[in-house]
Amino acid sequence: MTDRLNTEGLRYAQAVAETKSFSAAARAYGVTQPALSNGIAKLEERLGERLFDRSPRGVTPTAFGSRILPLIERAVSALDAVAAEARRLTEPGEQKIRLGLSPLVSQSLVGRVFSMVRELPQPRDLVLREANMQDLREDLAAGRLDLILIPAVAAMPRFEHRVVDVERIVVVTPDLEEGGGSGPIEFAEAGKEQFILVPDACGLTTFTTQLFQAHEMPLRAYPGEAASYQVLEEWTKLGLGSALFPRSKLSSPDVPHRPLLDEGREVEISFEAVWNADSPLAADLLRLADSLAASR
């Protein structure tokens, strides 16, 4: 075994060990499951044994994997530490926090971030970037972003997490009258409708799919996709189907909507701050995330 081990394969193996799922690990790294499986297969070929057993009960380490995976975890952590220390030494005077946002994040949460950044022990500028979930995860892993705010719908192994906001989910349906909302509706009833979805980039479609899966109900999806939340609203008016929204994403409080309940409890979507514990800004990022969590 004289060839060098592929770093990507090591990271994939660590992600599977943490999530106990090939599909969850692939989502965390923003790659397809076949690409992740292929990377691990090449690593196993170099190592000479399989690292994981797959069964209907899930993914478990083999006896060989149980010995090797802790070494892989330490190796990946050491590589990340090298990159973090290099950034610390080459950017000692860095004064900005690069913040990535899912389009689903509310403006009120962004406003809270701006306010709390000013209260950090060392004043910093806040540089915002809005992008889809996959790009945000990749940029955080590559060190191009310091912190991301995203819906808490997908695992991100090796990163620090704090839930910093929770929003109520509402249903926009074709049969509501203009001028505002109506009474709450139970998911068991609302879930019977056809739903219009957006491309699975901001986290809303992932949340909607997971919600139906958790209730073991089939999701009747409209065959097309809306490009934006405004288009979702417009298409519901045309009678093409219903749509789920965080309430803050309604274009106006007058848009007809109904609060969504699950056995009497409001259905909510959580948003989390995610960052690298090895970041040179880790202390400030932790302080910022804890402040946001305490104020939600």
N, C-alpha and C positions, 0 to 999 in steps of 0.2 A: 504494500500500500504506500507507494512512493509519491503518487499524485497528491496535490493539495486538495483539501476538502473545500467544497463550494460553500461560501458564506450564506448564500441564499437558501441552500438546502438545510443548513444548520438552523436558520431562523424559522423556516417552515416547520421543521421537526419540533422546535421549542413551542411554536404556536399550537400545534396539534396536541402536544403534551399538556399544555395549559387549558385548552378549550375542550379536550377530549372529543374533538370532532374535526374531520377533514373539511367539511363545508364551512363551519364557523371560522376555522383558521384561514381558509381562503378568503372569506368575506373580510376578515380583519386586515389582511394584507392587500385587499383590492385586486386579487387575481382569480382566475377561474380555478375550479376544483381540479380539473385535469392537469393544469400547469403545476399546482401545488403537489399533487400526487406524483407527478413525474419528477419533480425536484427531490422529493423524499425517496423515491425509488432509486434515483441515481446516487443519493447519499448512502442508502442501504447497500447498494452494489459496491461502493468504495469501502464501506465498513466491513462488509462480508456477512452480515446478518440482518434480518428484519428488525425494525425498532418497534413496530406496532402490530397488534392483532385486531382485525375488524370482525365484528359479529353483530347480530341483531340488537344486542344489548349496548353496543357502542364501541368505542376505540379504547384499547388498553395496551400498556407497554408489554412487550415480550420480556422474558427474563434477561435477554441481552440488552433490550432497551432500558430496563430499570437500572442497569449499571452505567449505560452510556449517556442517557438523557441528562442526568445531573451535570455531567462534564460538559455537554453541549450548552446547557444553561449558563454555566460559569464562563465558557468561551465567548458566548454572545454578549454577556454582560461586560466582559473585559474589552471586547471590540467597541461597544457603545461608550465605555468609560474613556477609551483613547480618543474617540471623536469628540466627546464632551470636553475633555481637558484641552484638546487642541483649540476648540472654539473659545474656551475661557482665556487661553493664553494669547490668542490672536485677536480677540475682540474685547479687551479689558474695559474699554470705555463705552461699550454698547449701551445706549440709553433708551432703546425702543423695545416694545413687546409686539411681536408679529402675531396677530390674532386672526385665525381662520373661522369663518362662520358658515353654517348651513343656511340656505335661503329660508328655512323654516323657523329660524330663531327670531324672536320678537324684537321690535325696536326698543321696548322697555328694558329688556335684558341687556341690550347693547348700551343703553344709556346708563344702566347701573355699573357696567364695566368701566365706562369712561369716568364716572364719578369716583369709583374705588381705586382706579389706577393713580389718581391724584393723591390718594391718601397713603400710598406706599412709602416706606422710609426713604427710598431714593426715587425722586420724581422721574417718570419715564413717559415717552411718547407712545401712543397706541396706533399701530398701523394695521388697518383692517383689510381682509381679503375674503370676499364671498365666493364660494365654489361648491361643487357637488361633494358628496360624502367621500367618494373614492379619492379624489384629488386632495382633499383635506387630510385624510389619513396618510396618504403617501408623502405629502409635504411635511407632516409632523414627523414621520419616521425618518425622513431624509434631513431633518434639521432646518428646513426652509420656513417652518412656522414654529413658534414657541408654545402656542396654546390654541386649541380648537374648541368651539362650542357647537355641539351636534346633538340630535336626538339620541337618546340612550337605547338604540335598537340593534347594535352589533358589538360583539366583543372586540376589544383591542388589547391583546396580551402585552405585558411588559410596561404598560403605561399607567400613570396615576389617573384616578377618576374622582370627580365629585359631582353629585346631582346639584345643579345650581338654579333650576327653574322647573316649574310644573304648570302646564296649561290645560284648561278644560277643552274637551273635544265636543264639537257641535256637528249636527247633521244638517246639510242644506238639501232640501228635496223639492221636486217640481210642484208639489201640491200645496205649498204654503203661500199665503197671500203676501203681497208686497207690504213693506212698512215695519218689519221687525220679526221677532221670533214668536214661538208658541210654546206650549207646555213641553216638558221633558219627554223623551221617548226611550224605552228600554231597548237594549241592543238586540234582544231576541226578536223584537218586532222590526226594528230598523234594518237588521241584517238580511231580511228577506228581499230587500230592494236590489236593483242593479246599481253598481257603483262605477263612477267615472274615476279613473286614476291618472296620475301624472307619471312621467318617466321616473324610474326608481333611482333617483339621484340625490334628492334632498332629505330622504328618510321618511316622508309621509306614506309612500306606498309600502315600504317595508313595515312601518307601524300598522297600517291597515291590514296587511296580509297576516302579520303576527296576531293581531286582535282576533281575526276570524279563526285562525288555527287554534288559539287558546280556547275558543268556545266550540271548537270542533264543528264549525258551520262552513258550508261552501261559500266562497266569495264569487258572486255573480258580477263579473267585471264587464263593463262596456268594451266592445272590441277595439275602439280607438283610444288615444291618449291625449289629454289636454296638455298644452305647453306651459301653462302657468295657473296660479290660483284664480286669477281673474277669469281665465277661460273656463275653469271648472264651474265658477258661478254662472257664467253665460250659458254653458251647456245644460246646467240643471234647469235653467229657465226655458230651454227648448224642449225639455221633457226627455232628455237622453238618459237620465239616471240621477242618482243622488251622489253626494260627496261628503267626505269627512274632512274637517278643518280644525286646527287649533283656533280658538275664537279670535286671537289677535290677527289672524290672516284673512279675516273677512274684510272686504274692501270698505264696508260701512256697517255700523251697528244696525242699520235698517235692512240689511240683507236678510231675507227670511231664513231663520235657522231654529233648530231645537237642540237643547242640551242632551247629550247622550248619557244614558244611565246603564249600569250593570247591576241588576238586582237592587236598585235604589241608590247605588253609589255612583257619583260622577266619574265618567271615564276620562282619564287624564293621560297626557304624554309628558314624559320627563326629558329634560335636557341636561347634558353633562358637560363639564369642563374636563378636557383630557390633555395631559402634558407628560413630558419625559422627566422622570425623577433625576436623571443625570444632566439635565440642562443647567448651564451656568446661571440661569435665572430661576432655578427650582425653588428657592426660598420665597421669592416674590410671587411666583406662580401659585405656590401652595397658599400663601397668605391671601392672595386675590381670590382663589377658588373657595377657600373657607369663608371669606367675607361674603361672597355671592351666595353660598349655600345658607349662611346664617340669616341673610336678608330676604330670602325668597318667600 
